[in-house]
């Protein structure tokens, strides 16, 4: 009875976790969230069958549901989610889905149709070998072996990439490690290797770990809990040695320059002295402002010549195979900016000749207040969150506005917004 009550509580928690993950999956449509939602649903089905069997006694159907959900669906799609999360190659991700779906269909059909011996069942949680013939048990054991090997390989690969200063791998170390631990719990609990009480705890803990991992990897989006302009919680980033101070708020941290400071100082040209006014001009020009480049969060005066525009260039270096997804997100951001930001004069994404994995964003604002307003826009927040899995590094360059000639430009598909 105690085991049944614990399983019932685990079922209620699993239902809440399943609803949360499916809601995030519907909003964000990220493949690893789809896989992990299926895994948590399988675990919830398994502990629900345990609760019903512990209270009313196990039947052949409850036994099948427990094994299908906990021993097959949950571990297989847990491993698929980890592979989908960390792999840079579309071939690997496609193969993971293909193998998982094919194997699951065959194994689930056999597990549902194989004759089950119910004479040995009671209120205790049965092991797979106590009710199934050797074929379903073999399919379950093979799935568990493959899942354990895949999770171990993914965890090791993530740790190795993180040591090589891969920022995405650094951020995903904890979620991948927790998902791998959840896989161990699932295999131990659903495989019949633990006492009844520990089986329920193992499957319930696995569902919690997967849910927490999914929350850690999902991007933050605009919602009522975090309205426009309010600070949002952020995931941890790579160590400080991978970041540079002075990047405008809301942008991903730029990569540190490899040029020594002394060389940078030597490369910086000295400011030119203002030309004296012509003798015939009775109205000499006003002296220029010392530093027309504003700091983030501060006010600024006009630049020489009476202009107060503010410019910025952001260079994105992308992972292999992520260029098309980045371009789609960039196009959505440009379309949204065109509709609601009249003071964003130019907002365009450029391809780089000879560097297919790089994109350059050029932005020109009417003034620094327009830039500040741009930072609070929901479409910019969504863009910065959604492109994070595709970006290896970024570099942000602030621009002084010097001599310029700007003509009205046509509305281009690539992204001009005037």
For each residue, the residues with C-beta under 8 A, 3 or more apart:
1: 4 5 54 55 123
2: 5 6 197
3: 6 7 50 54 124 125 196 197 200
4: 1 7 8 50 51 53 54 55 123
5: 1 2 8 9 51
6: 2 3 9 10 197 200 201 204
7: 3 4 10 11 47 48 50 51 54 200
8: 4 5 11 12 51 55
9: 5 6 12 13 204
10: 6 7 13 14 47 51 200 203 204 207
11: 7 8 14 15 44 47 48 51
12: 8 9 15 16
13: 9 10 16 17 204 207 208
14: 10 11 17 18 40 43 44 47 48 204 207
15: 11 12 18 19 44
16: 12 13 19 20
17: 13 14 20 21 40 44 207 208 210 211
18: 14 15 21 22 37 40 41 44
19: 15 16 22 23
20: 16 17 23 24 211
21: 17 18 24 25 33 36 37 40 211 214
22: 18 19 25 26 37 41
23: 19 20 26 27
24: 20 21 27 28 33 214 215 218
25: 21 22 28 29 30 33 34 37
26: 22 23 29
27: 23 24 221
28: 24 25 33 218 219 221
29: 25 26 33 34
30: 25 33 34 217 218
31: 34 35 81 84 93 97
32: 35 36 80 81 82 84 85 214 217
33: 21 24 25 28 29 30 36 37 81 214 217 218
34: 25 29 30 31 37 38 81
35: 31 32 38 39 77 78 80 81 84 100
36: 21 32 33 39 40 77 78 81 179 210 211 213 214
37: 18 21 22 25 33 34 40 41 214
38: 34 35 41 42 73 77
39: 35 36 42 43 73 74 75 76 77 78 81 210
40: 14 17 18 21 36 37 43 44 74 207 210 211
41: 18 22 37 38 44 45 69 73
42: 38 39 45 46 68 69 70 72 73 74 77
43: 14 39 40 46 47 69 70 74 186 203 204 206 207 210
44: 11 14 15 17 18 40 41 47 48 69 207
45: 41 42 48 49 65 66 68 69 70 73
46: 42 43 49 50 65 66 67 69 70 71 74 190 203
47: 7 10 11 14 43 44 50 51 70 200 203 204 207
48: 7 11 14 44 45 51 52 65
49: 45 46 52 53 62 63 65 66 69
50: 3 4 7 46 47 53 54 66 125 199 200 203
51: 4 5 7 8 10 11 47 48 54 55
52: 48 49 55 56 62
53: 4 49 50 56 57 58 59 62 63 66 121 123 125
54: 1 3 4 7 50 51 123 124 125
55: 1 4 8 51 52 123
56: 52 53
57: 53 121 122 123
58: 53 62 63 118 121 122 123 124 125 126
59: 53 62 63 118 121
60: 63 64 116 118 131
61: 64 65
62: 49 52 53 58 59 65 66
63: 49 53 58 59 60 66 67 116 118 121 126 131
64: 60 61 67 68 111 112 116
65: 45 46 48 49 61 62 68 69
66: 45 46 49 50 53 62 63 69 70 71 125 190
67: 46 63 64 70 71 72 111 128 132 136 140 190
68: 42 45 64 65 71 72 73 108 111 112
69: 41 42 43 44 45 46 49 65 66 72 73 74
70: 42 43 45 46 47 66 67 73 74 186 189 190 203
71: 46 66 67 68 74 75 128 140 143 144 190 191
72: 42 67 68 69 75 76 104 107 108 111 139 140 143
73: 38 39 41 42 45 68 69 70 76 77 104 108
74: 39 40 42 43 46 69 70 71 77 78 186 190 203 206
75: 39 71 72 78 79 143 144 147 183 186 187 190
76: 39 72 73 79 80 100 103 104 143 147
77: 35 36 38 39 42 73 74 80 81 100 104
78: 35 36 39 74 75 81 82 147 151 179 182 183 186 206 210
79: 75 76 82 83 96 100 146 147 150 151 154 183
80: 32 35 76 77 83 84 96 97 100
81: 31 32 33 34 35 36 39 77 78 84 85 179 210 214
82: 32 78 79 85 86 150 151 154 155 176 179 180
83: 79 80 86 87 92 93 96 150 154
84: 31 32 35 80 81 87 93 96 97
85: 32 81 82 172 175 176 217
86: 82 83 154 157 158 161 169 172 176
87: 83 84 92 93 96
88: 319 320 321 322
89: 92 93 320 321
90: 93 94 321
91: 94 95
92: 83 87 89 95 96
93: 31 83 84 87 89 90 96 97
94: 90 91 97 98
95: 91 92 98 99
96: 79 80 83 84 87 92 93 99 100
97: 31 80 84 93 94 100 101
98: 94 95 101 102
99: 95 96 102 103
100: 35 76 77 79 80 96 97 103 104
101: 97 98 104 105
102: 98 99 105 106
103: 76 99 100 106 107 143
104: 72 73 76 77 100 101 107 108
105: 101 102 108 109
106: 102 103 109 110 139
107: 72 103 104 110 111 136 139 140 143
108: 68 72 73 104 105 111 112
109: 105 106 112 113
110: 106 107 113 114 135 136 139
111: 64 67 68 72 107 108 114 132 136 139 140
112: 64 68 108 109
113: 109 110
114: 110 111 132 133 135 136
115: 133
116: 60 63 64 131 132
117: 120 130 131
118: 58 59 60 63 121 131
119:
120: 117 126 130 131
121: 53 57 58 59 63 118 126 130 131
122: 57 58
123: 1 4 53 54 55 57 58
124: 3 54 58 196
125: 3 50 53 54 58 66 196 199 200
126: 58 63 120 121 130 131 192
127: 130 191 192
128: 67 71 131 132 136 137 140 190 191 192
129: 132 137 192
130: 117 120 121 126 127 192
131: 60 63 116 117 118 120 121 126 128
132: 67 111 114 116 128 129 135 136 137 140
133: 114 115 136 137
134: 137 138
135: 110 114 132 138 139
136: 67 107 110 111 114 128 132 133 139 140
137: 128 129 132 133 134 140 141
138: 134 135 141 142
139: 72 106 107 110 111 135 136 142 143
140: 67 71 72 107 111 128 132 136 137 143 144 190 191
141: 137 138 144 145 191
142: 138 139 145 146
143: 71 72 75 76 103 107 139 140 146 147
144: 71 75 140 141 147 148 187 191
145: 141 142 148 149
146: 79 142 143 149 150
147: 75 76 78 79 143 144 150 151 183 186 187
148: 144 145 151 152 183 184 187
149: 145 146 152 153
150: 79 82 83 146 147 153 154
151: 78 79 82 147 148 154 155 179 180 183 184
152: 148 149 155 156 180
153: 149 150 156 157
154: 79 82 83 86 150 151 157 158 176 180
155: 82 151 152 158 159 176 177 180
156: 152 153 159 160
157: 86 153 154 160 161
158: 86 154 155 161 162 169 172 173 176 177
159: 155 156 162 163 169 173
160: 156 157 163 164
161: 86 157 158 164 166 168 169
162: 158 159 165 166 169 170 173
163: 159 160
164: 160 161 169
165: 162 170 238 242
166: 161 162 169 170 392
167: 170 171 237 238 242 392 393
168: 161 171 172 319 388 389 391 392
169: 86 158 159 161 162 164 166 172 173
170: 162 165 166 167 173 237 238
171: 167 168 235 236 237 238
172: 85 86 158 168 169 175 176 217
173: 158 159 162 169 170 176 177
174: 177 178 213 216
175: 85 172 178 179 212 213 214 216 217
176: 82 85 86 154 155 158 172 173 179 180 213
177: 155 158 173 174 180 181
178: 174 175 181 182 209 210 212 213
179: 36 78 81 82 151 175 176 182 183 209 210 213
180: 82 151 152 154 155 176 177 183 184
181: 177 178 184 185 209
182: 78 178 179 185 186 205 206 207 209 210 213
183: 75 78 79 147 148 151 179 180 186 187 206
184: 148 151 180 181 187 188
185: 181 182 188 189 202 203 205 206 209
186: 43 70 74 75 78 147 182 183 189 190 202 203 206
187: 75 144 147 148 183 184 190 191 193
188: 184 185 191 193 194 202
189: 70 185 186 193 194 198 199 200 201 202 203 206
190: 46 66 67 70 71 74 75 128 140 186 187 199 203
191: 71 127 128 140 141 144 187 188
192: 126 127 128 129 130 199
193: 187 188 189
194: 188 189 198 199 202
195: 198 199
196: 3 124 125 199 200
197: 2 3 6 200 201
198: 189 194 195 201 202
199: 50 125 189 190 192 194 195 196 202 203
200: 3 6 7 10 47 50 125 189 196 197 203 204
201: 6 189 197 198 204 205
202: 185 186 188 189 194 198 199 205 206
203: 10 43 46 47 50 70 74 185 186 189 190 199 200 206 207
204: 6 9 10 13 14 43 47 200 201 207 208
205: 182 185 201 202 208 209
206: 43 74 78 182 183 185 186 189 202 203 209 210
207: 10 13 14 17 40 43 44 47 182 203 204 210 211
208: 13 17 204 205 211 212
209: 178 179 181 182 185 205 206 212 213
210: 17 36 39 40 43 78 81 178 179 182 206 207 213 214
211: 17 20 21 36 40 207 208 214 215
212: 175 178 208 209 215 216
213: 36 174 175 176 178 179 182 209 210 216 217
214: 21 24 32 33 36 37 81 175 210 211 217 218
215: 24 211 212 218
216: 174 175 212 213 235
217: 30 32 33 85 172 175 213 214
218: 24 28 30 33 214 215
219: 28 382 385 386 388
220: 226 232 233 234 381 385
221: 27 28 381 382 385
222: 226 227 228 378 381 382
223: 226
224: 227
225:
226: 220 222 223 230 232
227: 222 224 230
228: 222 376 377 378
229: 376
230: 226 227
231:
232: 220 226 381
233: 220
234: 220 237
235: 171 216
236: 171
237: 167 170 171 234 242 243 253
238: 165 167 170 171 242 243
239: 242
240: 243
241: 256
242: 165 167 237 238 239 253 255 256
243: 237 238 240 247 253 254 256
244: 247 253 254 255 256 257
245:
246:
247: 243 244 251 253 254 396
248: 251 296 312 371 375 396 398
249: 296 297 375
250: 375 380 381 384
251: 247 248 254 314 384 394 396
252: 384 388 391 394
253: 237 242 243 244 247 394
254: 243 244 247 251 393 394 395 396
255: 242 244 317 393 394 395
256: 241 242 243 244
257: 244 264
258:
259: 263 264 267
260: 263 264
261: 264 265
262: 265 266
263: 259 260 266 267
264: 257 259 260 261 267 268
265: 261 262 268
266: 262 263
267: 259 263 264
268: 264 265
269:
270:
271:
272:
273:
274: 285 287 288
275:
276:
277: 281 284 285
278: 281
279:
280:
281: 277 278 284
282:
283:
284: 277 281
285: 274 277
286:
287: 274
288: 274 292 303 304
289: 292 301 302 303 304
290:
291:
292: 288 289 300 301 302 303 304 400 401
293: 300 398 400
294: 298 299 300 310 368
295: 298
296: 248 249
297: 249 372
298: 294 295
299: 294 368
300: 292 293 294 308 310 367 368
301: 289 292 308
302: 289 292 306 307 308
303: 288 289 292 306 307 308 309 400 401
304: 288 289 292 307
305:
306: 302 303
307: 302 303 304 401 404
308: 300 301 302 303 366 367 368
309: 303 345 364 365 366 367 401
310: 294 300 364 365 367 368 370 371 399 401
311: 362 363 364 365 398 399 400 401
312: 248 361 362 363 365 371 396 397 398 399
313: 360 361 362 363 396 397 399
314: 251 360 361 363 394 395 396 397
315: 358 359 360 361 394 395 396 397
316: 326 358 359 360 361 387 391 393 394
317: 255 357 358 391 392 393 394
318: 322 323 326 357 358 359 390 391 392
319: 88 168 322 357 390 391 392
320: 88 89 357
321: 88 89 90
322: 88 318 319 325 326 389 390 391
323: 318 326 327 356 357 359
324: 327 328
325: 322 328 329 390
326: 316 318 322 323 329 330 359 387 390 391
327: 323 324 330 331 349 359
328: 324 325 331 332
329: 325 326 332 333 383 386 387 390
330: 326 327 333 334 349 359 361 383 387 415
331: 327 328 334 335 349 413 415
332: 328 329 335 336 379 383
333: 329 330 336 337 347 379 380 382 383
334: 330 331 337 338 347 348 349 415 417
335: 331 332 338 339
336: 332 333 339 340 377 379
337: 333 334 340 341 344 347 374 377 379 380 417
338: 334 335 341 347 411 417
339: 335 336
340: 336 337 377 379
341: 337 338 344 347 370 373 374 377 417
342:
343: 365 366 367 369 370 373
344: 337 341 347 363 364 365 366 370 374 417
345: 309 364 365 366 406 417 418
346: 362 363 364 416 417 418
347: 333 334 337 338 341 344 361 362 363 364 415 416 417
348: 334 361 362 412 414 415 416 417
349: 327 330 331 334 359 360 361 414 415
350: 359 360 361 362 414
351: 356 358 359
352: 355 356 358 359 360
353:
354:
355: 352 358
356: 323 351 352
357: 317 318 319 320 323 392
358: 315 316 317 318 351 352 355
359: 315 316 318 323 326 327 330 349 350 351 352
360: 313 314 315 316 349 350 352
361: 312 313 314 315 316 330 347 348 349 350
362: 311 312 313 346 347 348 350
363: 311 312 313 314 344 346 347 371 374
364: 309 310 311 344 345 346 347
365: 309 310 311 312 343 344 345 368 370 371 374
366: 308 309 343 344 345 370
367: 300 308 309 310 343 370 371
368: 294 299 300 308 310 365 371 372
369: 343 372 373
370: 310 341 343 344 365 366 367 373 374
371: 248 310 312 363 365 367 368 374 375
372: 297 368 369 375 376
373: 341 343 369 370 376 377
374: 337 341 344 363 365 370 371 377 380
375: 248 249 250 371 372 380
376: 228 229 372 373 380
377: 228 336 337 340 341 373 374 380 381
378: 222 228 381 382
379: 332 333 336 337 340 382 383
380: 250 333 337 374 375 376 377 383 384
381: 220 221 222 232 250 377 378 384 385
382: 219 221 222 333 378 379 385 386
383: 329 330 332 333 379 380 386 387
384: 250 251 252 380 381 387 388
385: 219 220 221 381 382 388
386: 219 329 382 383 389
387: 316 326 329 330 383 384 390 391
388: 168 219 252 384 385 391
389: 168 322 386
390: 318 319 322 325 326 329 387
391: 168 252 316 317 318 319 322 326 387 388 394
392: 166 167 168 317 318 319 357
393: 167 254 255 316 317
394: 251 252 253 254 255 314 315 316 317 391
395: 254 255 314 315
396: 247 248 251 254 312 313 314 315
397: 312 313 314 315
398: 248 293 311 312
399: 310 311 312 313
400: 292 293 303 311
401: 292 303 307 309 310 311 404
402:
403:
404: 307 401
405:
406: 345
407:
408: 418
409: 412 416 418
410: 416
411: 338 416 417 418
412: 348 409 415 416
413: 331
414: 348 349 350
415: 330 331 334 347 348 349 412
416: 346 347 348 409 410 411 412
417: 334 337 338 341 344 345 346 347 348 411
418: 345 346 408 409 411
